[in-house]
Amino acid sequence: MEKIMTMGEILVEIMATRRGQSLRAPGSLAGPYASGAPAIFIDQVARLGHPAAIIGCVGDDDFGWLNIERLQRDGVDTSAISVLKTAVTGSAFVTYRLDGERDFIFNITNSASAQLQPAHVSAAALKDCSHFHVMGSSLFSFRIIDAMKKAIEIVKGQGGMVSFDPNIRKEMLRICEMREALGYILEFTDILLPSGHEVSLLTDAADEAGAIDELFAKGVKEIVVKRGPQGCSYFARGARLEVAALAVEELDPTGAGDCFGATFVTCRHLGKGPEEALRYANASGALAVRVKGPMEGTSDFEQLDALLARP
């Protein structure tokens, strides 16, 4: 079976242990946990038993090896992760407001992840890749954007597919080069996995329906709009599905969208229909939010089936 692959930031996450806790004063912290949106995505793919690999950079430090060992344990091919002696692994410190919203302090742009560049991407690394996934959060430097373009062109050139989770902020679109990069990626995207508000951000349309039509005109084949507690919506030409979310107690939402996307993509790769893939994806996201830690909530099919069988 050919691999699903991704590329981008690999980091550790360290989080406050209670809501309302500030990082402006000493307090109890939990972690470090393996993290990074592409890393969470590919770990979930591997947990489902599908061949999976990631291209990225970490420092030659405990944080970097923590990530590599965790990914390897879950079945991810880490041979394309470069271990750099001249940079440190990225990190994110997370606090939770009383309303449940999160605040982050990131060290990514000055980390090993920021050293990722086209030289790290080769036809040899991608020779078994039939599906490449792009995380918008990884597009934080023009060297990385060039690396993504190179990877996409290689995979498409060998008949593979591309999925794209935009995960973008409005201010990113004010940078002309960034908007051009997102437009370029969309031209090659087969499966788009935006959160609700992102659908219109990527188009000139005034509403979601118009945005969907515009995205289909660009060549996107399937669109899954993630709506959090409201479930998700699926669009293909001539088809629309609405799937309700599963009711679970949320402990930590970090990584849930990445698990959702990974499960949907893997299920479609395994030949499952859209509705079944969406049900599994919803279950994957639901399991992820019940566990503290960004990658701690990844799951296998046995766990997903158990949740879906629940009354």
DOKEPA-539766 format. One line per field, with one value per residue: residue number from 1; x, y, z of N, C-alpha, C in turn. Coordinates in Angstrom, 1 decimal. Layout:
BEGIN
n: NUM;... $
n_X: X;... $
n_Y: Y;... $
n_Z: Z;... $
ca_X: X;... $
ca_Y: Y;... $
ca_Z: Z;... $
c_X: X;... $
c_Y: Y;... $
c_Z: Z;... $
END
This chain:
BEGIN
n: 1;2;3;4;5;6;7;8;9;10;11;12;13;14;15;16;17;18;19;20;21;22;23;24;25;26;27;28;29;30;31;32;33;34;35;36;37;38;39;40;41;42;43;44;45;46;47;48;49;50;51;52;53;54;55;56;57;58;59;60;61;62;63;64;65;66;67;68;69;70;71;72;73;74;75;76;77;78;79;80;81;82;83;84;85;86;87;88;89;90;91;92;93;94;95;96;97;98;99;100;101;102;103;104;105;106;107;108;109;110;111;112;113;114;115;116;117;118;119;120;121;122;123;124;125;126;127;128;129;130;131;132;133;134;135;136;137;138;139;140;141;142;143;144;145;146;147;148;149;150;151;152;153;154;155;156;157;158;159;160;161;162;163;164;165;166;167;168;169;170;171;172;173;174;175;176;177;178;179;180;181;182;183;184;185;186;187;188;189;190;191;192;193;194;195;196;197;198;199;200;201;202;203;204;205;206;207;208;209;210;211;212;213;214;215;216;217;218;219;220;221;222;223;224;225;226;227;228;229;230;231;232;233;234;235;236;237;238;239;240;241;242;243;244;245;246;247;248;249;250;251;252;253;254;255;256;257;258;259;260;261;262;263;264;265;266;267;268;269;270;271;272;273;274;275;276;277;278;279;280;281;282;283;284;285;286;287;288;289;290;291;292;293;294;295;296;297;298;299;300;301;302;303;304;305;306;307;308;309;310;311 $
n_X: 0.9;0.6;2.1;0.6;1.6;3.0;4.2;6.1;5.9;7.3;7.1;7.2;4.7;3.8;1.7;-0.5;-1.9;-4.3;-7.4;-7.5;-5.0;-2.0;0.9;2.5;3.3;4.7;3.7;1.9;2.8;2.2;3.6;6.6;4.7;4.5;4.0;2.7;0.9;1.1;2.5;0.7;-1.4;-0.2;0.5;-2.0;-2.9;-1.1;-1.9;-4.3;-3.4;-2.4;0.2;2.5;4.3;6.5;8.0;10.4;12.0;13.9;15.5;18.7;18.0;16.4;13.7;13.3;14.0;12.0;9.7;10.4;10.6;8.1;6.5;7.6;6.9;4.2;4.1;4.9;6.9;9.9;12.1;12.6;12.8;14.9;17.6;18.9;21.9;22.4;20.3;17.3;14.6;11.2;8.7;5.7;3.9;1.0;-2.0;-5.1;-8.1;-10.7;-13.1;-12.5;-11.2;-8.0;-4.6;-1.5;2.1;4.5;7.5;8.6;9.3;12.0;13.1;14.2;12.3;11.8;14.0;13.4;13.4;13.5;15.6;15.3;13.3;12.7;12.6;13.1;12.4;9.7;8.8;7.1;4.8;1.4;-0.5;-0.5;-0.4;-1.2;-0.7;-1.9;-0.8;1.8;2.9;4.7;7.0;8.8;10.7;9.7;7.3;8.1;9.3;7.0;5.6;7.3;7.1;4.4;4.3;5.9;4.5;2.0;2.9;3.5;1.0;-0.4;-2.6;-3.7;-4.4;-5.7;-5.6;-6.5;-6.2;-5.7;-4.9;-6.6;-4.9;-2.8;-3.6;-3.3;-0.8;0.6;2.2;1.7;-1.0;-0.9;0.5;-1.3;-3.3;-2.0;-1.6;-4.2;-4.9;-3.9;-5.3;-7.1;-8.8;-10.3;-10.1;-11.4;-12.0;-15.1;-15.2;-13.2;-13.8;-14.9;-12.8;-10.8;-11.7;-13.4;-16.0;-19.2;-20.7;-21.1;-22.1;-21.5;-18.8;-18.2;-18.9;-17.0;-14.6;-14.9;-14.8;-12.1;-11.0;-11.1;-12.1;-13.5;-14.9;-14.7;-16.3;-15.4;-17.1;-16.9;-18.5;-20.9;-20.7;-20.1;-19.9;-20.2;-19.2;-19.5;-19.4;-22.7;-23.5;-24.2;-23.6;-24.6;-23.3;-23.8;-22.1;-20.5;-21.6;-19.5;-17.4;-15.4;-12.0;-9.5;-9.1;-7.0;-5.5;-7.7;-8.9;-6.9;-6.8;-9.3;-9.2;-7.1;-8.2;-10.5;-9.2;-7.7;-9.6;-11.0;-9.0;-8.8;-11.0;-13.5;-16.8;-18.0;-19.9;-19.4;-16.7;-16.9;-18.3;-16.4;-14.4;-15.6;-15.8;-13.1;-12.2;-13.8;-12.8;-10.3;-10.6;-11.2;-9.0;-6.1;-3.4;-1.8;-1.3;-2.1;-4.6;-4.9;-6.2;-7.2;-8.9;-10.4;-11.0;-12.4;-14.7;-15.8;-16.6;-18.5;-20.4;-21.6;-24.5 $
n_Y: -1.2;2.2;5.2;7.7;11.0;13.8;17.2;19.5;21.5;20.2;19.8;20.4;20.5;22.3;22.6;24.6;23.5;24.1;25.9;29.3;29.9;31.7;32.5;34.4;34.2;31.9;28.5;25.3;23.0;20.8;18.2;17.7;17.3;15.4;17.1;19.5;20.3;18.9;16.6;15.5;14.9;12.9;11.0;10.1;8.9;6.8;5.4;4.3;2.2;2.6;3.0;5.6;8.7;11.4;14.6;16.6;18.8;18.6;19.5;18.2;17.2;16.5;17.1;16.9;14.1;13.0;13.4;12.0;9.3;8.9;9.1;7.0;4.8;4.7;3.9;5.5;6.4;7.8;8.5;10.6;12.8;15.3;15.6;18.2;19.6;22.2;23.7;24.1;22.1;23.0;24.7;25.0;26.8;26.5;28.0;28.0;29.8;30.8;30.5;28.4;28.9;29.0;30.2;30.8;30.5;30.5;29.0;28.7;29.9;30.4;28.0;24.5;23.6;25.7;25.6;23.9;23.3;23.4;21.6;19.5;18.0;15.4;13.3;10.7;10.6;10.8;8.8;6.6;7.8;8.3;10.1;13.4;15.6;18.9;21.3;24.4;25.8;25.3;26.9;29.1;30.4;31.5;29.8;27.3;27.3;27.1;24.5;23.0;23.4;22.1;19.4;18.9;19.1;16.9;14.7;15.0;14.7;12.0;10.8;11.1;12.2;15.3;16.7;19.4;21.3;24.4;26.1;28.9;32.3;35.5;37.7;36.6;36.5;39.1;39.4;39.5;37.5;35.3;34.9;34.2;31.9;30.2;30.1;28.8;26.3;25.5;25.1;22.6;20.9;18.2;17.3;19.3;20.7;22.7;24.8;26.2;29.1;29.5;28.8;30.9;32.6;31.8;32.4;34.6;34.8;35.8;34.3;31.0;29.1;30.2;30.2;27.5;26.7;28.2;27.0;24.4;25.0;25.6;23.2;21.5;18.5;17.3;18.6;19.2;20.7;21.6;21.9;21.9;21.5;21.4;19.5;18.4;19.3;17.9;18.3;17.5;17.5;17.8;16.5;16.5;16.2;16.1;15.6;14.9;16.0;14.0;13.6;14.4;14.8;17.6;17.9;18.8;20.5;20.6;19.5;18.0;18.7;18.0;15.2;14.5;15.3;13.6;11.1;11.1;11.4;9.0;7.1;7.5;6.8;4.2;3.2;3.7;5.0;8.5;9.1;7.1;7.6;10.2;9.7;8.2;10.1;12.1;10.7;10.3;12.9;13.4;11.6;12.6;15.1;14.4;13.8;15.0;16.7;17.1;15.0;12.8;11.9;10.4;7.7;4.2;2.0;0.2;1.5;3.7;2.3;1.4;3.7;4.7;2.7;3.1;3.8 $
n_Z: 0.0;-0.9;0.5;2.7;3.0;4.7;5.5;7.5;10.5;13.5;16.8;20.4;23.0;25.8;28.5;30.5;33.6;34.7;34.1;33.4;34.3;34.2;32.2;33.2;35.7;38.1;37.8;37.7;35.2;32.4;30.4;28.4;25.4;22.4;19.3;16.8;14.0;11.4;12.3;14.2;12.5;10.8;12.6;13.4;11.0;10.8;13.1;12.3;10.8;8.2;5.9;6.5;6.4;7.2;6.3;7.8;10.2;13.1;16.2;17.5;20.1;23.3;23.0;20.2;19.8;21.4;19.8;17.5;18.4;19.4;17.1;15.6;17.2;16.9;14.3;12.2;9.4;9.8;8.4;6.7;8.4;9.3;11.6;13.2;14.3;14.7;15.5;17.5;18.7;17.9;20.0;22.0;24.3;26.2;27.4;29.1;28.9;31.1;29.7;28.1;25.7;24.0;24.6;23.0;23.2;20.9;19.7;16.9;14.4;14.9;15.2;14.6;12.8;11.1;9.4;7.3;3.9;0.2;-0.4;1.3;0.2;-2.0;-4.9;-4.3;-1.5;-1.7;-3.3;-2.8;-2.2;-2.5;-1.7;-0.6;2.1;3.0;5.5;6.4;8.5;8.4;6.5;7.0;6.2;3.3;2.2;3.1;1.8;-0.8;-0.7;-0.2;-2.6;-4.3;-3.4;-3.8;-6.6;-7.3;-6.3;-7.6;-10.2;-10.2;-10.3;-7.9;-5.1;-3.5;-0.4;1.6;4.4;5.4;7.7;8.4;9.1;9.0;8.7;7.3;4.7;3.8;2.9;-0.1;-1.4;0.2;-0.2;-2.9;-2.7;-1.4;-3.3;-5.3;-4.1;-3.9;-6.5;-7.0;-5.3;-4.2;-2.1;0.2;3.4;5.2;8.2;9.3;8.8;7.1;4.5;2.9;3.0;1.3;-1.2;-3.6;-3.2;-1.7;0.1;1.7;-0.1;-2.6;-2.4;-2.3;-4.9;-6.4;-5.5;-6.5;-9.2;-9.4;-9.3;-7.1;-5.7;-3.5;-0.6;2.8;5.4;8.5;11.5;14.2;17.3;16.0;14.1;10.8;7.3;4.0;0.7;-2.7;-6.3;-7.1;-4.8;-1.3;2.2;5.6;8.7;12.1;15.1;17.6;20.9;23.5;26.4;26.5;27.0;26.0;23.2;21.4;18.4;17.5;15.1;13.3;13.7;12.8;10.1;9.2;9.6;7.9;5.3;5.3;5.4;3.0;1.3;1.8;0.5;1.6;1.6;1.3;3.5;5.5;5.9;7.0;9.4;10.8;10.9;12.5;14.9;15.4;15.9;18.2;20.1;20.3;21.7;24.2;25.6;27.3;25.8;22.7;20.8;22.1;21.9;19.6;17.6;17.0;14.6;16.1;18.5;17.4;16.3;18.7;19.9;18.1;18.3;20.6;22.5 $
ca_X: 0.0;1.4;2.0;0.1;2.7;2.9;5.5;5.9;6.5;7.3;7.4;6.6;3.7;3.8;0.5;-0.9;-2.7;-5.7;-8.0;-7.3;-3.6;-1.2;2.3;3.2;3.6;5.0;2.5;2.1;2.8;2.2;4.3;6.3;4.0;4.8;3.0;2.8;-0.3;1.4;2.9;-0.5;-2.1;0.4;0.4;-3.4;-2.9;-0.5;-2.7;-5.3;-2.8;-2.0;1.6;2.6;5.6;6.6;9.2;10.4;13.3;13.9;16.9;19.3;17.8;15.4;12.4;13.3;13.9;10.7;8.8;10.7;10.3;6.6;6.0;8.0;6.2;2.9;4.2;5.2;8.2;10.5;13.4;12.7;13.0;16.3;17.9;19.8;22.7;22.6;19.0;16.6;13.2;10.2;7.9;4.5;3.3;-0.5;-2.8;-6.6;-8.9;-11.9;-14.1;-12.0;-10.3;-6.6;-3.6;-0.2;3.4;5.2;8.8;8.6;10.0;13.4;13.4;14.6;11.2;12.0;15.1;12.9;13.6;13.3;16.6;14.8;12.3;13.3;11.7;13.4;11.7;8.3;8.6;6.0;3.7;0.2;-1.3;0.3;-1.3;-0.6;-1.2;-1.7;0.0;3.2;3.3;5.1;8.2;8.8;11.4;8.8;6.3;8.8;9.4;5.6;5.3;8.1;6.5;3.1;4.5;6.4;3.4;1.0;3.5;3.4;-0.4;-1.0;-3.6;-3.3;-5.4;-5.2;-6.3;-6.0;-5.8;-5.0;-5.4;-7.0;-3.8;-1.9;-4.0;-2.9;0.5;0.3;2.9;1.0;-2.3;-0.6;0.9;-2.5;-4.0;-1.2;-1.9;-5.6;-5.0;-3.6;-6.0;-8.2;-9.7;-10.1;-10.7;-11.4;-13.0;-16.3;-15.0;-12.1;-14.3;-15.0;-11.5;-10.0;-12.4;-13.9;-17.5;-19.8;-21.3;-20.5;-22.5;-20.7;-17.4;-18.1;-18.9;-15.8;-13.6;-15.1;-14.3;-10.6;-10.6;-11.2;-13.1;-14.3;-14.8;-15.3;-16.2;-15.4;-17.9;-16.7;-19.6;-22.0;-20.5;-19.4;-20.6;-19.4;-19.6;-18.9;-20.3;-24.0;-23.7;-24.0;-24.0;-24.4;-23.1;-23.8;-21.0;-20.8;-21.6;-18.5;-16.9;-14.2;-10.9;-8.5;-9.4;-5.8;-5.3;-8.9;-9.1;-5.9;-7.2;-10.5;-8.7;-6.3;-9.1;-11.3;-8.3;-7.3;-10.8;-11.3;-7.9;-9.1;-12.1;-14.8;-17.6;-18.0;-20.6;-18.7;-15.5;-17.2;-18.6;-15.2;-13.7;-16.2;-15.4;-11.7;-12.1;-14.4;-11.9;-9.1;-10.9;-11.4;-7.7;-5.2;-2.2;-2.2;-1.2;-2.4;-5.9;-5.0;-7.0;-7.3;-10.3;-11.2;-11.5;-13.5;-15.9;-16.4;-17.4;-19.7;-21.4;-22.2;-25.9 $
ca_Y: 0.0;3.4;6.0;9.0;11.7;15.2;17.9;20.7;21.7;19.2;20.5;19.9;21.3;22.3;23.2;24.9;22.3;24.5;27.0;30.6;30.0;32.6;32.2;35.6;33.8;30.5;27.6;23.9;22.7;19.4;18.0;18.0;16.4;15.5;18.0;20.0;19.9;17.8;15.4;14.9;14.3;11.7;10.0;9.5;8.1;5.5;4.6;3.6;1.1;3.0;3.5;7.0;9.3;12.9;15.3;17.8;19.0;18.7;19.6;17.1;17.4;15.6;17.4;16.3;12.7;12.6;13.3;10.9;8.1;8.8;8.8;5.6;3.9;4.5;3.3;6.5;6.4;9.1;8.5;11.9;13.8;15.7;16.0;19.3;19.9;23.7;24.3;23.4;21.7;24.0;24.5;25.8;26.8;26.7;28.3;27.9;30.8;30.3;30.1;27.3;29.3;28.8;31.2;30.1;31.2;29.6;29.1;27.9;30.6;30.4;26.6;23.6;23.5;26.8;25.3;23.1;24.0;22.5;20.6;18.4;17.3;14.7;12.3;9.5;10.6;10.8;7.8;5.7;8.7;8.5;11.2;14.3;16.5;20.2;22.0;25.8;26.3;25.0;27.9;30.3;31.0;31.3;28.5;26.2;27.3;26.5;23.1;22.4;23.4;21.0;18.1;18.8;18.8;15.5;13.7;15.0;14.1;10.5;10.4;11.1;13.2;16.3;17.3;20.7;21.9;25.7;26.5;30.1;33.5;36.5;38.5;35.9;36.8;40.5;39.3;39.1;36.3;34.2;34.6;33.6;30.5;29.5;29.9;27.8;25.0;25.1;24.6;21.1;20.3;17.3;17.3;20.5;20.4;24.0;25.1;26.9;30.5;29.5;28.5;32.1;33.3;31.4;32.7;36.0;34.7;36.5;33.4;29.7;28.4;30.7;29.8;26.1;26.6;28.7;26.0;23.3;25.5;25.6;21.8;20.7;17.4;17.1;19.7;18.9;21.9;21.2;22.9;21.7;20.8;21.3;18.4;18.7;19.2;17.4;18.7;17.1;18.0;17.1;15.8;17.2;15.4;16.7;14.6;15.5;15.7;13.1;14.3;13.9;15.9;18.1;18.2;19.5;20.5;20.7;18.3;17.3;18.9;17.2;13.8;14.5;15.3;12.4;9.9;11.2;11.1;7.6;6.3;7.6;6.1;2.7;2.9;3.9;6.1;9.7;9.1;6.3;8.3;11.3;9.2;7.9;11.3;12.7;9.9;10.5;14.2;13.3;10.9;13.5;16.2;13.8;13.5;16.1;16.5;17.2;13.8;11.7;11.4;9.7;6.4;3.2;1.7;-0.5;2.6;4.4;1.5;1.3;5.0;4.7;1.7;3.6;4.3 $
ca_Z: 0.0;-1.0;1.7;2.9;3.6;5.0;5.7;8.2;11.8;14.5;18.1;21.7;23.6;27.3;28.8;31.9;34.2;35.1;33.4;34.0;34.7;33.4;32.1;33.7;37.1;38.2;38.0;37.3;33.7;32.0;29.2;27.0;24.5;20.9;18.7;15.5;13.2;10.5;13.1;14.7;11.3;10.2;13.6;13.3;9.8;11.1;14.1;11.5;10.1;6.9;5.7;6.7;6.6;7.3;6.1;8.7;10.9;14.6;16.8;18.1;21.6;23.9;22.4;18.9;19.9;21.9;18.7;16.6;19.1;19.5;15.7;15.2;18.0;16.3;12.9;11.1;8.8;10.2;7.7;6.1;9.4;9.5;12.9;13.1;15.4;14.8;15.8;18.6;18.3;18.2;21.2;22.2;25.6;26.0;28.6;28.8;29.5;31.8;28.8;27.4;24.6;24.3;24.2;22.7;23.0;20.0;19.2;15.6;13.3;15.2;15.5;13.6;11.8;10.1;8.5;6.3;2.6;-0.9;-0.4;2.1;-0.6;-3.1;-5.5;-3.5;-0.3;-2.1;-4.4;-2.5;-1.8;-3.4;-1.2;0.2;2.9;3.3;6.6;6.3;9.6;8.0;5.5;7.7;5.5;1.8;1.9;3.3;0.7;-2.0;-0.4;-0.4;-4.0;-4.9;-3.0;-4.5;-8.0;-7.4;-6.0;-8.7;-11.3;-10.2;-10.2;-6.5;-4.7;-2.5;0.5;2.1;5.6;5.3;9.1;8.1;9.8;8.0;8.4;6.3;3.4;3.5;2.3;-1.5;-1.7;0.9;-0.9;-4.1;-2.4;-1.1;-4.5;-6.0;-3.5;-4.2;-7.9;-7.0;-4.2;-4.5;-0.9;1.0;4.8;6.0;9.2;8.7;8.4;6.1;3.1;2.1;3.0;0.2;-2.5;-3.7;-3.0;-0.6;1.0;1.6;-1.3;-3.8;-2.2;-2.7;-6.4;-6.9;-5.2;-7.5;-10.5;-9.3;-9.5;-5.9;-5.9;-2.3;0.4;4.1;6.2;9.9;12.2;15.6;18.0;15.1;13.1;9.5;6.0;2.9;-0.6;-4.0;-7.3;-7.1;-3.5;0.0;3.4;6.9;9.8;13.4;16.0;18.7;22.2;24.4;27.3;26.0;27.9;25.3;21.7;20.5;17.6;17.1;13.7;12.6;13.7;11.9;8.7;8.9;9.5;6.6;4.2;5.3;5.1;1.6;0.7;2.0;-0.3;2.3;1.0;2.1;4.7;6.4;6.2;7.9;10.7;11.4;11.2;13.6;16.0;15.7;16.6;19.5;21.0;20.5;22.6;25.5;26.2;27.4;25.0;21.3;20.1;23.0;21.6;18.3;17.9;15.9;14.2;17.2;19.4;16.7;16.3;20.0;20.2;17.2;18.7;21.9;22.4 $
c_X: 0.9;1.1;1.2;1.3;2.3;4.2;5.2;6.5;6.3;7.8;6.9;5.6;3.8;2.6;0.2;-1.9;-4.1;-6.1;-7.7;-5.9;-2.9;0.2;3.1;3.6;3.9;3.7;2.9;1.9;2.8;2.9;5.8;5.6;4.4;3.6;3.4;1.7;0.1;1.8;1.7;-1.3;-1.5;0.4;-1.0;-3.5;-2.3;-1.2;-3.8;-4.7;-2.4;-0.6;1.6;4.0;5.5;7.9;9.3;11.8;13.0;15.4;17.4;19.2;16.7;14.0;12.2;13.2;12.6;9.7;9.1;10.3;8.8;6.0;6.4;7.2;4.8;2.9;4.5;6.6;8.8;11.8;13.6;12.7;14.5;16.5;19.1;20.6;22.8;21.3;18.3;15.1;12.2;9.4;6.7;4.0;1.9;-1.1;-4.3;-7.3;-10.1;-13.0;-13.7;-11.2;-8.8;-5.7;-2.2;1.0;4.2;6.7;9.0;9.5;11.5;13.9;13.9;13.5;11.3;13.1;14.6;12.9;13.5;14.4;16.2;13.8;13.0;12.4;11.9;12.5;10.2;7.9;7.4;4.8;2.6;-0.7;-0.5;-0.6;-0.6;-1.4;-0.9;-0.8;1.5;3.8;3.8;6.4;8.2;9.7;10.6;7.8;6.9;9.0;8.1;5.3;6.1;7.5;5.2;3.3;5.1;5.3;2.3;1.6;3.5;2.0;-1.0;-2.0;-3.0;-4.5;-4.8;-6.1;-5.7;-5.4;-5.0;-5.7;-5.7;-5.8;-2.8;-2.3;-3.7;-1.5;0.3;1.0;2.2;-0.3;-2.0;-0.2;-0.3;-3.3;-3.3;-1.6;-3.3;-5.7;-4.7;-4.4;-7.1;-9.3;-9.3;-10.8;-10.7;-12.3;-14.0;-15.9;-14.0;-12.6;-14.3;-13.7;-10.7;-10.6;-12.8;-15.5;-18.0;-20.4;-20.7;-20.9;-21.7;-19.3;-17.2;-18.0;-17.6;-14.6;-13.7;-14.5;-12.8;-10.1;-10.7;-12.4;-14.0;-13.9;-15.5;-15.2;-16.4;-16.1;-17.9;-17.9;-20.8;-21.8;-19.7;-20.3;-19.7;-20.0;-18.8;-19.9;-21.6;-24.3;-23.4;-24.5;-23.7;-24.3;-22.9;-22.5;-21.5;-20.7;-20.6;-18.1;-15.6;-13.2;-9.9;-8.7;-8.2;-5.6;-6.5;-9.1;-8.1;-6.3;-8.4;-10.0;-8.0;-7.2;-10.0;-10.4;-8.0;-8.5;-11.1;-10.2;-8.2;-10.4;-13.5;-15.5;-17.6;-18.7;-19.9;-17.4;-15.8;-17.6;-17.4;-14.4;-14.2;-15.8;-14.0;-11.5;-12.7;-13.5;-10.7;-9.4;-11.0;-10.1;-6.8;-3.9;-2.6;-2.2;-1.7;-3.8;-6.1;-5.6;-6.9;-8.7;-11.1;-11.8;-12.6;-14.8;-16.6;-17.2;-18.6;-20.7;-22.1;-23.6;-26.0 $
c_Y: 1.2;4.3;7.3;9.8;13.2;15.9;19.1;20.6;20.5;19.9;19.8;20.9;21.1;23.1;23.5;23.8;22.8;25.7;28.3;30.9;30.9;32.2;33.4;35.3;32.3;29.7;26.2;23.7;21.2;19.3;17.8;16.9;16.5;16.3;18.5;19.5;18.8;16.5;14.7;14.2;13.0;10.6;9.3;8.6;6.7;4.7;3.8;2.4;1.3;3.4;5.0;7.5;10.8;13.4;16.5;17.9;19.2;19.0;18.3;17.2;16.5;15.8;16.8;14.8;12.2;12.5;12.2;9.5;7.8;8.4;7.4;4.6;3.6;4.1;4.3;6.3;7.7;9.3;9.9;13.1;14.1;16.2;17.0;19.6;21.4;24.4;23.5;23.1;22.8;23.7;25.4;25.7;27.3;27.0;28.3;29.0;30.1;29.9;28.9;27.6;29.2;30.0;30.4;31.0;30.2;30.0;28.2;28.6;30.6;29.0;25.8;23.5;24.5;26.6;24.4;23.9;22.9;21.4;19.4;17.5;16.7;13.7;11.0;9.4;10.4;9.7;6.9;6.5;8.8;9.5;12.1;15.3;17.7;20.8;23.5;26.4;26.1;26.1;29.2;30.9;30.6;30.1;27.3;26.1;26.7;25.0;22.4;22.3;22.2;19.6;17.9;18.4;17.4;14.5;13.8;14.5;12.6;10.0;10.4;12.2;14.1;16.7;18.5;21.2;23.3;26.2;27.9;31.2;34.6;37.4;37.9;36.3;38.2;40.5;38.7;37.7;35.1;33.9;33.9;32.1;29.7;29.2;28.8;26.4;24.5;24.6;23.1;20.3;19.4;17.3;18.5;20.3;21.7;23.9;26.0;28.2;30.5;29.3;29.8;32.9;33.0;31.7;34.2;36.0;35.4;35.6;32.0;29.0;28.9;30.3;28.3;25.9;27.1;27.7;24.8;23.8;25.5;24.2;20.9;19.7;17.2;18.1;19.2;20.1;21.4;22.3;22.6;20.9;20.6;20.2;18.8;18.6;18.8;17.8;18.0;17.5;17.1;16.3;16.7;16.3;16.3;15.6;15.3;15.1;14.7;13.9;13.7;15.1;16.3;18.5;19.1;19.4;20.4;19.4;17.6;17.5;18.1;15.8;13.6;14.4;14.1;11.2;10.0;10.8;9.6;6.7;6.3;6.8;4.6;2.3;3.1;5.1;7.3;9.7;8.3;7.0;9.5;10.9;8.8;9.1;12.1;12.0;10.1;11.9;14.2;12.6;11.8;14.5;15.7;13.6;14.8;15.8;16.4;15.9;12.6;11.1;10.7;8.3;5.5;2.8;1.0;0.5;3.4;3.6;1.4;2.5;5.1;3.8;2.1;4.1;5.8 $
c_Z: 0.0;0.2;1.6;3.5;3.8;5.3;6.6;9.6;12.7;15.8;19.3;22.2;25.1;27.7;30.3;32.4;34.6;34.3;34.2;34.5;33.7;33.4;32.6;35.2;37.1;38.4;37.5;35.8;33.5;30.6;29.4;26.3;23.1;20.2;17.3;14.6;12.2;11.2;13.7;13.6;10.9;11.3;13.6;12.1;10.1;12.2;13.4;10.7;8.7;6.9;5.7;6.9;6.6;7.0;7.0;9.3;12.4;15.0;17.3;19.6;22.0;23.3;21.0;18.9;20.5;20.8;17.8;17.2;19.2;18.1;15.3;16.0;17.4;14.8;11.8;10.7;9.0;9.4;7.0;7.1;9.6;10.9;12.8;14.3;15.7;15.2;16.9;18.1;18.8;19.5;21.2;23.6;25.5;27.4;28.1;29.6;30.3;30.9;27.9;26.2;25.0;23.9;24.0;22.7;22.2;19.8;18.0;14.6;13.6;15.5;14.4;12.4;10.7;9.1;7.3;5.0;1.5;-0.9;0.4;1.4;-1.8;-3.7;-4.8;-2.3;-0.6;-3.0;-4.1;-2.0;-2.8;-2.9;-0.3;0.8;3.2;4.5;6.4;7.4;9.3;7.1;6.1;7.2;4.0;1.4;2.1;2.2;-0.5;-1.9;-0.6;-1.9;-4.7;-4.6;-3.7;-6.0;-8.2;-7.3;-7.1;-10.0;-11.4;-10.0;-8.9;-6.3;-3.6;-1.7;1.2;3.3;5.8;6.6;9.0;8.9;8.7;7.6;7.4;4.9;2.9;2.8;0.9;-1.8;-1.0;0.2;-2.2;-3.9;-2.1;-2.3;-5.3;-5.5;-3.9;-5.6;-8.0;-6.0;-4.7;-3.4;-0.1;2.3;5.6;7.2;8.6;8.1;7.2;4.7;2.3;2.1;1.8;-1.2;-2.5;-3.5;-1.7;0.4;0.8;0.3;-2.5;-3.7;-2.7;-4.2;-7.0;-6.6;-6.2;-8.9;-10.5;-9.5;-8.3;-6.1;-4.7;-1.3;1.7;5.0;7.7;10.7;13.7;16.2;17.1;14.0;11.9;8.3;4.9;1.6;-1.7;-5.1;-7.3;-5.8;-2.3;1.1;4.6;7.9;11.1;14.2;17.0;20.0;23.2;25.3;26.8;27.1;27.3;23.8;20.8;19.7;17.1;15.6;12.8;12.6;12.8;10.5;8.3;8.7;8.3;5.4;4.2;4.9;3.6;0.8;0.8;1.3;0.4;1.6;1.9;3.4;5.8;6.9;7.2;9.3;11.4;11.8;12.4;14.9;16.4;16.4;18.0;20.5;21.3;21.6;24.1;26.3;26.2;26.7;23.6;20.5;20.9;22.7;20.2;18.6;16.7;15.6;15.3;18.1;18.7;16.6;17.6;20.3;19.3;17.6;20.0;21.6;22.3 $
END
